[in-house]
Amino acid sequence: MTPVVKERVTEGVFQGEVVVLTGTLSGLKRSEAQSLIEQRGGVCGSSVTAKTTLVVAGEAAGSKLDKAKKLQIRIIGEEEFLKLLGK
């Protein structure tokens, strides 16, 4: 069996962004959201760090949201996230 090679997308609305998802998104599964971010040039992180550039906060966002606020990282909600995706 041939291994699947993912091509890295270097263009898109999330180009250059390191995005962390927190909370529950009502319209998408987390894996779908991550895939959509990567398809549009972004990189998904699992935790908020100094390298994080954007946090998408869904329902019941917790400690990741708090940390993003402390680090003054740009935070958007699900509605704005979907607009960026063109949905």
N, C-alpha and C positions, 0 to 999 in steps of 0.2 A: 504494500500500500504506500502511495506517495504521501509524504507529509504535507500538511496544509501550511502555506506560507501567507501570512497576512501582510499586505502592503501597507506601509505607513502613509496615511493621508497627510499632506502638508499644507492643504488649503481648506478654507472653510470658516464659518462663523466663530469656531472655537480654536482657530489656529493660534498656537503659542500659549494657550490656556492650560493650566493644570486645575482640573475641576474635581471637586469632592461633592458627592451626593449625601444628603442627610435627611432623615425623616422618610415618610411614605409619600410617594407620588401617586395620585389617584388615577391618572390616565396611562401610566406606563409602569412596567416592571422595572426594577433597578437594572437588570441586565440589558433590557431594551434601551434604557436611557444612556447607559454607558456606551453601548454600541453606536447609538446616534451621535454622541459626543465625539467618539473616535472617528466616525465616518466624516465628521466635519472638522477634522484637524486637531482636536483636543486630546489631552491625556487625562485619564481618570486616576485619581488617587484614592486611597482607602482611608486616609486620615489627614486632618488639617495640619499643615506644616508651614514654615516660612516660604516654601516654594509654591504653595497653593495660591492661585490667582483668582479663583471663583468658587463660591459655594452655592449649590442649588438646594434650597431648604424646602422640604415638603412638610406634611402634617407631622406633628409630634417630633420635630427636630430637637435634638438634645445637646450633648456636650460639644459636638463638632460645631454647632452653630455658636455656642458660647465662645469657643476658642477662636472662631473666625472673627467674631466681633472684637475680641481682645487684640487680635493681630491686624485689625482694620482691613480685612479682606473683603472684596466685593461680594455681596450676598444678593441672590435673586430668588424669587418664589417660583412655583410651578408655572403660573400663568406667563410670566416673562420668559421662562425657559422654553415653553412651547412656542411662544412668538419667535424667539431666536431660531427655533427649529423650522419655522414656517408652517406651523400647525394651527 
